[in-house]
Amino acid sequence: MRLLGGAVAAILVLSSASVADALDQPLAGSKLTIRRSASGKEKMVLVLKDQSALFPAIGGIDDPSRDFAPELVIELFAANDPSRAAFVVPSGRAQPGWSVKFGKRDRYRFTNKQAPEGISDVRMVLMKEGGTLRIVAKRTGLALAAPLGPVGVRVTMGTLRNCTFFDASTIRKDRAGTFIARHASAAPLVDCATIALGGVIRCGDGFADETESCDVGTTSKCGFPGDRCMPPGVAGECTCCGGCPKDVGCCGPSIVVGVAPPFCSGSCLSTSCEPPWTCDSGSTCVEGACCMLPGQPCHVLGPLPSSWLPCCPGTDAICARPGFLGGGSVLLCCVVDGASCSANADCCSNVCGPGDTCDPA
């Protein structure tokens, strides 16, 4: 399943542009059907017919048929379901994939006959210039264990966002396993913001919403390579941090490696792994602190200021063995003579003897 949310691994990236730069268009919604049968088969059908619908210019930056263009994203917000359904439709002309047809009304069509398998849970998308948008998915994206209540829908195509809201007056059937609504009006909506559609902005759910500069797991709106997000539950949660201390500072308890003002050439190393903090890749959490195992670098030597993480306690390791990393000299954590080892590289002497202990060189 490729549905996105806080409980799954996939992370939503709405577009390469900031949400603040998106063009929103509330629309009238013709139909929304969400079903899960007793056998477990699922289906979601959305039909929007409104001449105001935003249509990506063929060949333009939002054209979903272009390779490497932003993915099309369909989101559902249900009043009685705290989760969010999000379906991702990859870009590019392929099979399965997008096709384009020029005519009196230009048209895009996405087809994935393998849905809910293949490249998307979405089976079909049809967009016609002049106001037709039809989407069929083979997943519901929502629990459907109880009535959903009003449901908001947002369709994001790069910098364009179409949306509609099926309020209580539009609902024809709403019970466990089935939701049917028809004839939503565009009038109640001013824009396509998450809150306007009945959604809830929660730090840590994997969605970078309007008031968040990022969200845990995605840095889609951060501007510097290596940037991360402050975790939920701390001051400044879901704001960008990490890669460039000159601009955004470090994420949580950390030390800075190789920062040479006025240039941001360094990075931050986490020193604490007490929740909600975590260690960076390459370091290990031991007793609430981040540390380095034998064979890992513990001290960078060079013209820039040096910082390091200590070797992990209980490993009999010290920061003493010379080595190289990325073309520079480093010190590595290594095990002293007589201590247990599994490879030569573990030992300060570079000799792991027959008894699996470090022997003198």
N, C-alpha and C positions, 0 to 999 in steps of 0.2 A: 504494500500500500504506500502511495506517495503523498498522502495527505499530510499537511504540515501543521504543526502546533507545538505547544510546550512539551508534550509527551513523546515526540518523535524526533528523530535525528536530523531530518532535513530542515534547513533553515530558509525562511522566506527572504528573498531579495526583491523588493517591489520593482525597482528599475535602477538604471545607472544614474538617473537624475534624482535630486533631492525631492521628497514629497512636497516640499514648499514650492517647487517649480512645476508641479503637476497641474494640468488643466482638468478641472472637475466639471461633470455634466450630470445632474440628476435627471432621470428618465422615468417615463411611465412604464410599468412592468405588466406584460400581458399575462404571463403564467409562470408559476414556480411549483414544481412537483418534486417531492422527495419521498422515496419509498424504500422500505426494506421488507422483503417477503418472508414468509415463515421458513422458507428454505435457505434464507440468508442472502439471496440475490438483491443487489442494490441498484438504484438508478436515481439520478437527479436531472431534471429537465428545466431549463430556464429560457424563456422567450421574452425579449424586449423589442417592442415596436414603437419607435419614437423618432420623428424626423430630426430631433435635436441631437441624436446619438453622435458622439465623436467617432470619426473613421480615420484610421492611420493612412496617410498618403502613401501610395505604392511607391516604393523606392526611398521613402523618407526614413528618418531615424527610428520611428515607431513601427515600421513595417515588420510584422512578425515572421514574414517569409524570408527575410534576410538572414544569412548565417551570422551568428554572434549578436543578433539584435536582442533586446530585452525579452524575457519570457512573458507570455501572457499569464496573468494570475486571476483566478476567480475565487472570491472569498464570500463566505456566508456567516452572518452573525445572528444567532437566535437568542431571544430574550430569556428563555428558560434553560439554556445550555451554556455553561461558562466557557466551553471550548470554542474554537473557531475552525471552521472547515476552510481549507485552501487547496485549490487544485492548480497545478502548474502545467502549462502547455509549452514545451520547448519551441524555440524558433528554428527556422531553416526550411528550405524546400527539399523534401525527401519523402520517402515512403516507408513508414508512416511520417507525416509531416504536413506542411502547408502547401497550398497551390493558390495561384492568383488568376483571375479572369477579368480582362478589360471589357467594358461594354457601356451601355447606357447607364447602368449602375455597376460600378466596379465591385469586385467581390473577392473576399478571402475565404478559403475553406481549409480546415484542419481535419485530417482523418487518421484515426488510429483503431483499426479493426481488432486489435488485440486487447483493447481496454477491457478490464482494468489492469491488464498487464501491458507489456511493451513500454513505450516511452512516457506514458501518462495514464492517469485514471480517466481522462477525458476521451470519449469516443469520437465526438464531432464538435467542431465550432464552425458556424457560418456567419460571416459578417458581410452585409451588403451596404454600400454607400446609400445614404438616404434614410437609414433608420431601422435596419433589421439586424438583430443579434440573437442567434439561437445556439444553445450549448447543451450537449448531452454528455453526462458522465456516468460511469458504471460504479461509482461509489457515492455514498451519501455525505460522508465527511462529518456527520453529527450522530450522536448516540441514538436518537429516536426512541429512547426508553420511555418517554413521557411526552405530552404535548410541548411543542416548541415555543408557542406564542409568536409574536411578530418576528419577522426575519428580514434583515437587511442584506443586500447583495452589492458587491463591488467588483468590477471587472477592470483590471489595470493592464494597459498596453503601453509600456514605456512611460512617456510623459502624459498619457491620456488616461483618465479614470471616468468610466460610466458607472452609475449606481442607481439603485431603486430600493424602495422600502415597502414591504408587504405588511401593512399594519393590520390591526384586529378586524377592521371592516372588510378586508379582502380575503380573509381566511374562510375556505369552504369546508375543509376537513383538517382536524389537528388531533391526532391521537398517537399512541405508541405505534411506530412503524410506518405512519403515513402523515404527510403534510401536503395540502393542496391549497394554493392561493391564486387569485386571479384579479386582474384589473387594478393594479396599484397606480396611484397618482404620483406625479413628480412634485406636486405642490408643497408637501411637507418638508422637503429637503432643500437646504441652502447650498450644501456642498456634499462631498463624498467622504468626509472625515469619519474615522472609526466610531467616535462617540455618537455622531449624528445617525449612524446606521444601527445603533443599539449595541455596539461592541464595547468592550472594556479594555483599557490600556493597562497592561500588567508587565512590569519589568521582569525579564527572565523567561518570557513565553516564546522567544525566538522570532518575534515580529517587531520590527523597528517602526513604531507608529509615529504619529505627527509630533507628539511632544517629547519623543525620545531621539537623541542624536544617534543612538545605536541600540542594540539589544544583545544580551548575552548569547554568544554563538554566531552573531552576524555583525560585521562592521561595514554594512552597505553604505552608510552615510558618513563614515569616517574618511578622512582625506590623506592619511599618511600610512605607508606600508608598515605593518606590524602593530597598528593600533588595535586596541581591545575595548571591551566594555566593562565599566564598573559593575560588579555583581549586585543582585537584588539585596535589599536590606541594609545598604550602607549609604552614607551621604553621597549624593551625586550618582545614584544608581542609573544604569543604562545611559551613561554619557561616555564619550570616547576618551580613551586614555592609553598610555603605554609607549607607543613607538617613538615618540619624539618629545622628551621632557621639556624642551624649549616652548612647545606649543600646548601640550595637553597633560604633561606630568605622568608619573608612574601609576600603575594600578595597585592600590593597596600598599601594604608593607613591602618595601622593595629597596634595592640599591641600584645605582646607575652605573653602567659600564661604558667607558670610552666616550664621554661627552666632551666635545671640544667647541666651546662657544666661539662665534655665534652660530656654528653649524650644528644641526641635529644628526650626528653620526653615530650615536650610541643607542642603547636599548636599556630596558629595565629588567632586573631579575627579582622574582618574588622570593622573599625570605620566610614568609609565613604560609602555612597550609591549614591554619585554624579556620573553620568555616566562617564566612563564605569564600575565603581565599583559597587558591590552589597554586601548586608549584608549576613553573614553566616546564616545557618539554625538555628532557635531558636531566632534570633534577628530580629528586625523590623526596617524598614526605616521610619524615621520621619524628615521632613525638611532637607533632605540631610545627616542625620547622623544615625548611627545604635544605637539602644537602646533596652532596655528590658521592656516587659509588666509585670503587676502584676502577681506574682506567678512564674516568671522566675528568675534564679540565676543572681546576679549582682556582687558577690564578692566571690572568692575562698579563704578559710582559710586553711593553711597547711604549711609544712616545705619548700615547693618550693616558689619562688617569686610569689606574687599575682598580678593579673591584673583583670580589670572588665570593663564592659560597664555600662553606667549610665541608670537609669530608664527613660522611655520615658517622655518627657515634656507633660503637659496637662492631665496627668493621675492621678494627686494628689498622685503619688507613691513615696516612698523613699526606699533606700536600707537599710532595718533595720530588717527584720524578719529572725530569725535563721532557717536553714533547713539542709538537707543532700542531696548530689548528688554523686553518684558513690562511696559511702562509706566514703566520706569526708564531712566536715562541710562547709556550704555555707551561704551567706546572700541572701535573696530573696527580689525582689521588692514587696512592699506591700502598701496598701492604708491606709491613716490615718483615725482616727475616724471622722465620720460625712460625709465622702466622699462616692460617689456611689460605689456599688459593685454588683457582680452577684453570688459570692460564698464565703464561709468562707475563702478559701485559698487566696482570694484577699486582705484580711484585715490584717494589722499588729496585730490586736487583735485576729484574727482568728474567728471573730464573724461578719457575715453579717446579720444584723437585719431584722425584718419584713418589714421595709420601704426601703429595698435595699440600706441601708447605713451602713457603718461600725460602730458598737457599741463598747464601752469599754468591755474588757474581764470581 
